[in-house]
């Protein structure tokens, strides 16, 4: 059964802000990285995209945000629907204007600029005037009070947690309806990971921002997301409500470190193979 068939109907398309339909991604016209990935993000939802390093999570986000071309990649099959419009042919800045923005892995701030200048750079696509931008800057500082304290510091000299907050705050300055957040917990202490995810939850609850989170830390992602997809080798091998995935015995063994004799692939498990949830 194809991935598109597996996920179809789980979230009503009428409620979806994003629908990725059976996409394939190829790098350098040769290397097939994504092999029929389908997923849906409901408006106002938090969806986790899970899997080990190299599973295809970042490539999926870059396919959605149209950043693949910078790395000689392209979507060769399938479609990407944002706000009911097909968007895979748009440029990244056009997609940002429509309300979808990616926060890249690795806390990519402009190190030579101050924290505040980094935040203001996120508003470059806006046309609603300085007063509205200043109001949103104060909103970002309310969510990230540590950034208010560090507003005049060069971003490259702030801590990893502060740089992650700056990257998310910069995305917020574009007034997004959806944020693609790549590995937000990477390299952060557990306490800072919790702090970042708590802010994500607040932004979702209070500002109505939808999130698609790519995460290796399955445990924390499934505590904050409402739905999850697990990728292996460029395919969706399992999806479901976050509460169900947390209780799934395979997920516990492979990704949550509960039981088992070392991590194996889902495809090594007869119980999983009987579900036939991957492309033949």
N, C-alpha and C positions, 0 to 999 in steps of 0.2 A: 504493500500500500504506500502510495506517495505521501511525502510530508504534507503537501497541501491538503490531502484527504484526511490526514490525521488531525490537523488543527481546525479544519473547517467546521464552522458552527459552534465552536467553543465560546467565542465572543461574537455577538451579533455585529455584523459589519455596519449596521446603522448606528451603533454606539462607538465605532472605532475612529480614533484620530489618525491611526497609522495601520496600514495593512500591507505586509510584504508577501507577495504571492509567487512561490516556487521559483525564486531567483537563482541564477548561476552566476558566479564571478570568476573571471579568468584574468591572470596576470601575464604580461608579456606575450599575449596571444597564444599561450601554450599551457600555463599552469592553472589547472582547475582547482579552485579553493573552496567555493561554496557550491553545493550540489543539490539544488532544489529546496532552499530554505524558505519556509513560510512561517509567519508570526503575525499576531495582531495585538495592538495596544489600544485599550479603551480610552476614551476621553476622560481625563481626570484620574487615570490609573497609574500604578507603578508596576512595571513588568521587568522581571529579571531574566537576563540572557546569561546562562551559566555554562561552565565547561573549563577544562584544563587549558593551560597555555598552548596556543597553536590550534585550538579547536575551530576557530573562525569567528570569534566574537567581535574582535575589532574590525575585521573585514566586513562583517554584517553592518556595523554602525557606519563605517565609511561608505558602504554602498548606499545607505539611506541618506547620508548627509552630502553625497556627491563629491567626496574627497578622494575617490579611487584614482581619478585620472592623474593626479600628482604622483602616484606610485605605479603608473603604467598598468592600472587595472581597469576593468570595465564590467558592467552588468550585461551579460550576453543573452540571457533568457529571463522571462518572468516580468513582473511589474511591481512598482512601489507606489502606493497610494497614500498621500497625506492630505487630510481635510477633503477627501473625495476626489482629489485631482492626481493624475499620474505625474510624478515629479522626477523620475530618474534622468530626464534630459536637462533639468535645470542646473544652473551653476550654483555653487555653495552659497554665494551671497544672496541669490534670488530665493533660495530655500530659507535662509535666515529671515528675510523680509516677510516670508509667509508664516514664520513662527516656529521653525524647527532648527535647532542648533546643537552642535556636538561639543562636549567638553572632552578634550583629548586625554589619552592616557599619559601619565608622567608629569601632570601639573605644569603644562607648558605656558608659563607666564613670560612676559617681556622683562627679562631680568634687569635691564638697565633703566627701566621706567619705575616710577613710584607705584605703590599699590593703587592709589587713586587714579593715576593715569592708565593703569591696566584696566581698571573698572570702566573708565570713560571710553576706552577704545572699543568696548562692547556695544556702544550706542551708535557706531558709525553708520549703520543702515537706517537709522531713525530720521524722521522728518517732522517730528512733533514739537520741536523747539527746546530751548535750554531749560525753561522752567520745568517741563515734564521730565527731562533727563535728570535735573537736580533732585526732583522729588523721588525718582527711582533710585538715585544714588543713596539718599537717606534711608530708603527702604532696605537696600542691600546692607547698609551699616547696622540697621536694626536687627537683621537676621544674623549678621556676622560682626558683633561688637568688637571682636579682636582686630578686625580690619580697620575700624574707625581709629583705634589706637595706633595702628601701623600705617595709616594712610599716606604719610610722607616718606616712608622708608622705601628704599629700592627693593623691588620684589625679589630679586635674586639673593638678597641677604635675609629674607624671612624664612621661617621654619617650613618644613614640608606640609604641615597641616595648614599653615597660613597661605601657602601657595595654592593648595587645593581649594581653600575657601575663595581665594582671589579668582581662580579659574571659573568656579561656579558663579561667583558674583558677577564676573564679566559677562558670562552667558545670560544672566538675568537682566543685564542692562539692555539687551536686545528686545526685551519684552516677549519672551518666547511663550508659545503654548505647549511646546514639548522640548525636553532636553534629552539628548543622547549622552549618557554619562559612562565613560570608559574607565573601568578599574578605579573607582574612587577611593578604595581602601588600600591600594598598593603602597607599600613602604611606610605606612602609618602605624603608630602604636595602637593597641586595641581601644584605648580610651578615646583617641582621636577618631578612629573609625566610627565608633558609636556616635560621636558628636556630629560628624559629617552626615551620617545616615539620619540622625534626628532632625537635622536641618532640612534634608531632602523631604522627610515626612511632613515637616511644617510647611514647606513650600507647596507641597502637593495639597495639603489640607486647606491652607489659608489663601494661596494664590491660584489654585486650580491648575498648576503646571503638571503635565503628564511626563512620566519618566520611563525611558528604556535603559536599564542598568546592565552593563556588561561586567561581570564579576567572577573572579576565581574563588572568592570567599563565599561559598554557597551558604554557609551557616547564617551569616549576617544578612545576606541578600534575601533569603527566604523569610526572615523575620520582618522585613519591611515591605517586601513586594506582596502583591495580591495574586500574581500569576507568574509562572516561570517556564522557560524553555531551556533544555539542556542540549548543547551541541557537542558532537564528537566528529572529528575529521570532516568538518564542513557540512554536516547533516544534523537536523533536529532528530534526536533519538528518543526524547521523552518530553512531554509537556503536561501541565496541569496546574490546578490551584496551588498556591504556595503551601497552604496547610496540608494538602495531600502529598506534595513532594517531600515535605519534612518528615512525614510518616512512612514514606515509601522505603521498603527494606533495601532495594538496590541503591537508592540515593543515599541512605544512611551509610551503607558500606563503602560506596565509591567516593562520596563527596563530603560526608559529614564525619567520617572517621569513627563510625560506630560499627564494631564487629568486622568480620572478614579477615582475610589473611594477606592483606596488601591490596593495593588498588589494581583492578583489572578493567578491561573495557566492558561496557554494557553488552557488546556483541559476544562476549565469552560466556554469557549467562543464558542457559536454556530457557529459564522462566521468561527472560526478556525477549529472546528470539521468538518465542511463541506468539508474542504480540505483533511481530512483523510491522514495526513502525518506521522502518527506513526504506529508502528507495531501492528497488531491485535493479 
